[in-house]
């Protein structure tokens, strides 16, 4: 079994240090275990005690894929409405002028 890949990047600002850890799991089946390892690494970096809540966030690619799916499904539904309105305008019978 291979170990997960870690990459740590530190961004220094005037007020505080922002730490970003990029983690790649060896396979999708080990994703949860790898995320737990990243959580432990962040808790150690921020010196949190066991009873203290996390003061950081963990984002996975699943979050971005779900956001993309929601955005594209909304755009798709909007485009169907626009197309159906334009088709109705084109296929409506012309009124006879007398």
ABEGO torsion letter per residue (X at the ends): XBBBBBBBBBBBBAABBBBBBBBBBABAAAAAAAAAAAAAAAAAAAGBBAABBBABBBBBAAAAAAAAAAAAAAAAAAAAAAAAAAAAAAABBBBBBX
